[in-house]
């Protein structure tokens, strides 16, 4: 009975958010409460929800201050010199243009917000792509793939959802994933080089540079950055560039070394960033107010997920569902649930939203895997393999922004990028298997 209630809750949740009858935030709160009442857990429900909220609170705090920190760094102009440098060194070479676009996207997407990445990268690079007659689909492809890698950072949506759904520490998921992400980024750089070579052959580098299309001066670089030069210029702190860069590098190093909990590190870093760049109280309040909506939109989902996960776990539904899954799962498949989860994540996150897959399907897979001695963290890492494919889904709003800014059709972007996104997923899977992040077999199996 509990397993049927659990499956029913997940199916209703998926249908409502995928048909856009309810927002994910509302569905994550209301649906589990209704099913808990129907299952007769009204008296214990409040305690279950509080337990769930306690588990996700550190993740929610980390996301809030990560968004505030990186948004503040963008305000200060930390990335402006890097963008200008890229534009100057490209000098009409398609290979450099495509590869620099990939690197720029990886840097800009450190805030975990795909929309910000697309706006900055396309605004900066598209005029140059048009000037040297490069295919804009090459730009959308490499920016998209680079962003899909840094989207796996702890303050990005997917990993934070996994941490909230499985009630595990973000650092336990993220730190072992770093080598896999590095492998993925190397793969994107190789792909960028290949696409650039293909574009160079199509256009001919010599003709580009000799017909006046390729030379990029300092003034050209400035003219390509209207979003940087015209918006909030008074917020820029060019004299503090090296101090801000040093603070960011120190923060990244501290995150990897786990000197303090991730949420605490971002709180301290954000406080220092405000103190250094905007010492006046009014300016600090303005920066917080400017970026609070983005932080609230993200963290409200994670807190709501705490209620969903708390009820799903506290009522015993997830245990009953995993038992029913084990009944139909061939015994020979059980020890391989981690790589199976990785493969399921490709179509799973494409046809479902991240909320539906990570809050609905993943807890059941993780609970079933426990029988074979597979840790939920390993299932969580495996579930992130399909993210490059997920971002090509028509359910992802930010991708429409990308193609709209670049002036290309969504379907053309899908056709151009899909095979490379699938290849990137396979790089994630292969490197993760080699590193033992999602083992092929369980010691208990």
C-alpha positions in Angstrom: 0.0 0.0 0.0 2.8 2.5 0.9 4.6 1.7 -2.3 1.5 2.5 -4.3 1.0 5.7 -2.4 4.6 6.6 -3.1 4.5 5.9 -6.8 1.2 7.7 -7.0 2.7 10.8 -5.3 5.6 10.8 -7.7 3.4 10.4 -10.8 1.0 13.1 -9.7 3.9 15.4 -8.9 5.5 14.7 -12.4 2.3 15.2 -14.3 1.5 18.5 -12.6 4.8 20.1 -13.1 5.4 18.8 -16.6 2.0 19.9 -17.7 2.6 23.2 -15.9 -0.5 22.9 -13.8 1.6 23.8 -10.8 5.0 25.3 -10.3 7.7 22.9 -8.9 7.7 25.0 -5.6 4.0 24.6 -5.0 3.9 20.9 -6.1 6.8 20.0 -3.8 5.0 21.3 -0.8 1.3 20.5 -1.5 1.5 17.1 -3.1 3.4 15.3 -0.3 1.2 16.8 2.3 -1.9 15.5 0.6 -0.6 12.0 0.2 0.7 11.9 3.8 -2.8 12.8 5.0 -4.3 10.2 2.7 -1.9 7.6 4.1 -2.8 8.4 7.7 0.3 10.3 8.7 -1.3 13.6 9.6 -0.1 13.5 13.2 3.6 12.8 12.4 3.7 14.9 9.2 5.1 18.1 10.8 8.0 16.3 12.4 8.8 14.6 9.1 8.9 18.0 7.3 11.1 19.6 9.9 13.6 16.7 9.6 13.6 17.1 5.8 14.2 20.8 6.1 17.1 20.2 8.5 18.8 18.0 5.9 18.6 20.5 3.0 19.2 23.7 5.0 23.0 23.7 4.5 22.5 23.3 0.7 20.0 26.1 0.6 22.3 28.4 2.5 25.2 27.5 0.3 23.2 28.3 -2.9 22.0 31.7 -1.5 25.5 32.9 -0.8 27.1 31.4 -3.8 24.7 33.3 -6.1 25.2 36.5 -4.1 29.0 36.1 -4.2 29.4 35.4 -7.9 26.8 38.0 -8.9 28.8 40.5 -6.9 32.0 39.5 -8.6 30.3 40.1 -12.0 29.2 43.5 -10.8 32.8 44.4 -9.9 33.9 43.6 -13.4 36.1 40.6 -12.4 35.6 39.0 -15.8 35.8 42.1 -18.0 39.6 42.0 -18.6 39.4 38.3 -19.4 36.7 38.9 -22.0 38.7 41.7 -23.6 41.8 39.6 -23.6 40.0 36.8 -25.4 38.6 39.2 -28.0 42.1 40.6 -28.7 44.0 37.3 -29.0 41.4 35.7 -31.4 42.4 38.1 -34.2 40.2 36.5 -36.8 41.2 32.9 -36.3 38.1 30.6 -36.2 39.9 28.0 -34.0 40.8 30.6 -31.3 37.3 32.1 -31.5 35.5 28.8 -30.8 38.0 27.7 -28.1 37.9 31.1 -26.4 34.2 31.0 -26.4 34.3 27.6 -24.6 36.8 28.9 -22.0 34.8 32.1 -21.4 31.6 30.2 -20.9 33.3 27.9 -18.3 34.5 31.0 -16.4 31.3 33.0 -16.6 29.1 30.0 -15.6 30.9 29.8 -12.2 27.8 31.4 -10.6 25.7 28.4 -11.6 23.2 30.5 -13.6 22.9 29.4 -17.2 20.9 32.4 -18.2 23.7 34.8 -17.1 26.3 32.7 -18.9 24.4 32.8 -22.1 23.7 36.5 -22.0 27.3 37.5 -21.3 29.0 35.0 -23.7 26.6 35.5 -26.6 26.6 39.3 -26.2 30.4 39.3 -26.1 31.2 36.8 -28.8 28.4 36.8 -31.4 29.4 40.1 -33.1 32.9 38.7 -33.6 31.5 35.4 -34.9 29.3 37.4 -37.4 32.3 39.6 -38.4 34.4 36.6 -39.4 31.4 34.7 -40.7 31.5 31.8 -38.3 28.5 29.6 -37.9 26.5 30.9 -34.8 25.6 27.2 -34.1 29.2 26.6 -33.2 29.0 29.4 -30.6 25.8 28.0 -29.1 27.2 24.5 -29.0 30.4 25.2 -27.2 28.9 27.7 -24.8 26.2 25.2 -24.0 28.5 22.3 -23.4 30.9 24.3 -21.2 28.0 25.6 -19.2 26.7 22.0 -18.7 30.0 21.1 -17.0 30.1 24.0 -14.6 26.4 23.5 -14.0 27.6 20.5 -11.9 29.1 22.8 -9.3 27.6 22.5 -5.8 25.7 25.7 -6.1 24.3 24.7 -9.5 20.8 23.3 -9.8 21.4 19.6 -10.5 23.9 18.8 -7.8 22.1 20.8 -5.2 18.9 18.9 -6.1 20.6 15.6 -5.7 22.0 16.6 -2.3 18.6 17.7 -1.2 16.8 14.6 -2.6 19.2 12.1 -1.1 20.0 14.1 2.0 23.7 13.9 1.6 26.5 16.5 1.8 27.2 18.5 -1.4 30.9 18.1 -0.9 30.6 14.3 -0.8 29.0 14.5 -4.2 31.2 17.2 -5.7 34.8 16.7 -4.6 35.2 13.2 -6.3 33.5 14.6 -9.4 36.2 17.2 -10.0 38.5 14.9 -12.1 35.5 13.9 -14.2 34.6 17.5 -14.8 38.1 18.2 -15.8 38.0 15.3 -18.3 34.7 16.7 -19.6 36.2 20.2 -20.1 39.2 18.8 -21.9 36.8 17.0 -24.2 34.9 20.3 -24.8 38.2 22.0 -25.6 39.1 19.3 -28.1 35.7 19.6 -29.7 36.1 23.3 -29.9 39.4 22.9 -31.6 37.8 20.4 -34.1 34.8 22.8 -34.8 37.3 25.7 -35.2 39.4 23.7 -37.7 36.2 22.8 -39.6 35.2 26.4 -39.7 38.7 27.5 -40.8 38.6 25.1 -43.7 35.2 26.3 -44.7 36.2 30.0 -44.6 39.9 30.0 -45.0 41.9 31.8 -42.4 44.0 33.7 -44.9 41.0 35.2 -46.7 39.5 36.2 -43.3 42.6 38.1 -42.2 43.4 39.7 -45.6 40.0 41.1 -46.4 39.7 43.2 -43.3 37.4 41.0 -41.3 39.7 39.5 -38.8 41.7 42.2 -37.0 40.3 43.1 -33.6 41.6 46.3 -31.9 41.1 47.5 -28.3 38.2 49.7 -29.5 36.6 46.8 -31.3 36.8 44.7 -28.1 35.1 47.5 -26.2 32.4 47.8 -28.8 31.6 44.1 -28.6 30.7 44.5 -24.9 27.7 46.7 -24.6 26.3 44.8 -21.7 29.5 45.4 -19.8 30.1 49.0 -20.7 26.6 50.4 -20.5 25.0 48.6 -17.6 25.9 49.5 -14.0 29.3 51.0 -14.9 29.4 52.7 -11.5 29.6 49.2 -9.9 32.8 48.3 -11.6 35.9 48.1 -9.5 38.9 47.7 -12.0 41.4 48.8 -9.4 40.4 45.9 -7.2 40.6 43.3 -9.9 43.6 41.4 -8.5 42.2 41.5 -5.0 38.9 40.1 -6.2 40.6 37.5 -8.3 42.7 36.5 -5.3 39.7 36.2 -3.1 37.9 34.0 -5.7 40.9 31.7 -6.1 41.2 31.4 -2.3 37.5 30.6 -2.1 37.9 27.9 -4.8 40.9 26.4 -3.1 39.1 26.4 0.3 36.1 24.6 -1.3 38.3 21.9 -2.7 40.3 21.5 0.5 37.0 21.6 2.6 38.6 24.0 5.1 35.1 24.9 6.3 31.6 23.7 5.3 30.7 25.0 1.9 27.9 27.2 3.1 30.1 28.9 5.7 32.9 29.5 3.1 30.4 31.3 0.8 29.0 33.3 3.6 32.4 34.5 4.7 33.5 35.2 1.0 30.4 37.2 0.3 30.8 39.3 3.4 34.4 40.0 2.4 33.5 40.8 -1.2 30.9 43.4 0.0 33.3 44.9 2.5 36.1 45.2 0.0 34.1 46.5 -3.0 31.1 48.3 -1.5 32.1 49.4 2.0 29.1 51.8 2.4 26.0 50.3 3.9 23.6 51.7 1.3 25.7 50.1 -1.5 25.7 46.8 0.3 22.0 46.8 0.7 21.6 47.6 -3.0 23.8 44.7 -4.1 21.9 42.3 -1.8 18.5 43.6 -3.0 19.6 43.3 -6.7 20.6 39.7 -6.5 18.1 38.5 -3.8 15.4 37.4 -6.4 17.8 35.0 -8.1 18.9 33.6 -4.8 15.3 33.2 -3.5 14.1 31.5 -6.7 16.8 28.8 -6.4 16.7 28.2 -2.6 13.0 28.1 -2.3 12.9 25.1 -4.5 15.5 23.3 -2.3 13.6 24.1 0.9 10.4 22.8 -0.6 12.3 19.7 -1.7 13.2 19.1 1.9 9.5 18.8 2.7 9.0 16.4 -0.2 12.0 14.2 0.8 11.1 14.3 4.5 7.6 13.0 3.9 8.7 10.5 1.3 11.3 9.1 3.7 9.5 9.6 7.0 6.3 7.8 5.9 8.3 4.8 4.7 7.1 5.2 1.2 10.6 5.3 -0.3 11.6 2.1 1.5 8.4 0.3 0.2 9.0 1.6 -3.3 12.6 0.3 -3.4 11.4 -3.1 -2.2 8.9 -3.2 -5.0 11.5 -2.2 -7.5 13.8 -5.0 -6.2 11.0 -7.5 -6.7 10.9 -6.8 -10.5 14.6 -6.0 -11.0 16.7 -9.0 -12.2 19.1 -10.1 -9.5 22.0 -9.9 -11.9 21.3 -6.2 -12.5 21.3 -5.1 -8.9 25.0 -4.7 -8.4 25.2 -2.5 -11.5 22.6 0.0 -10.4 25.1 2.9 -10.4 26.0 2.7 -14.1 22.4 1.8 -14.9 21.3 5.0 -13.1 23.9 7.0 -15.2 22.3 5.6 -18.4 18.8 6.2 -17.2 19.6 9.8 -16.5 20.1 10.6 -20.2 16.5 10.0 -21.3 15.2 10.5 -17.8 16.4 14.1 -17.4 15.6 14.8 -21.1 11.9 13.8 -20.9 11.4 15.0 -17.3 12.4 18.2 -15.6 15.3 18.0 -13.1 12.7 18.4 -10.3 10.7 15.4 -11.5 13.7 13.1 -12.0 15.8 14.0 -8.9 13.0 14.4 -6.4 10.8 11.6 -7.8 12.9 8.9 -9.4 16.3 9.2 -7.8 15.3 8.4 -4.2 13.8 5.1 -5.3 16.9 4.1 -7.2 19.1 5.1 -4.3 17.1 3.1 -1.8 17.0 0.1 -4.0 20.8 0.3 -4.4 21.4 0.2 -0.7 20.5 -3.5 -0.7 23.6 -4.2 -2.8 25.9 -2.1 -0.6 25.9 0.8 -3.1 26.1 4.2 -1.3 23.5 6.8 -2.1 26.3 9.2 -3.0 27.4 7.0 -5.8 23.9 6.8 -7.2 23.7 10.6 -6.8 26.9 11.1 -8.8 25.8 8.7 -11.5 22.5 10.5 -11.9 24.4 13.7 -12.9 25.8 12.0 -16.0 22.9 13.0 -18.3 23.0 16.8 -17.6 24.4 17.8 -21.1 21.5 15.9 -22.7 19.0 17.3 -20.2 19.9 20.9 -21.1 18.8 20.1 -24.7 15.3 19.3 -23.5 12.5 21.6 -24.6 11.6 21.7 -20.9 14.7 23.9 -20.1 13.8 27.5 -20.4 17.4 28.9 -20.4 18.2 27.1 -23.7 15.5 29.1 -25.4 17.3 32.2 -24.2 20.6 30.9 -25.7 19.2 30.3 -29.2 17.2 33.5 -29.1 20.2 35.6 -28.3 22.2 33.8 -31.1 19.4 34.1 -33.6 19.2 30.4 -34.4 16.4 27.8 -34.3 16.0 25.6 -31.3 15.7 22.5 -33.5 18.9 23.5 -35.4 20.7 23.8 -32.1 19.5 20.4 -31.0 20.6 18.7 -34.2 24.0 20.4 -34.2 24.7 19.8 -30.5 23.0 16.5 -29.6 25.8 14.1 -30.7 28.4 16.2 -28.9 26.3 16.4 -25.8 25.9 12.6 -25.9 29.7 12.2 -26.3 30.2 14.4 -23.3 27.9 12.2 -21.3 29.9 9.2 -22.3 33.1 11.0 -21.2 31.5 11.6 -17.8 30.4 7.9 -17.6 33.7 6.4 -18.7 35.9 8.6 -16.5 33.6 8.1 -13.6 33.8 4.3 -14.0 37.6 4.4 -14.2 37.7 6.5 -11.1 35.2 4.3 -9.2 32.7 7.1 -8.7 29.8 4.8 -9.6 31.1 1.2 -9.3 30.3 -1.6 -11.7 29.7 -4.0 -8.8 28.9 -3.9 -5.1 31.0 -5.7 -2.5 27.7 -7.0 -1.0 26.5 -8.3 -4.4 
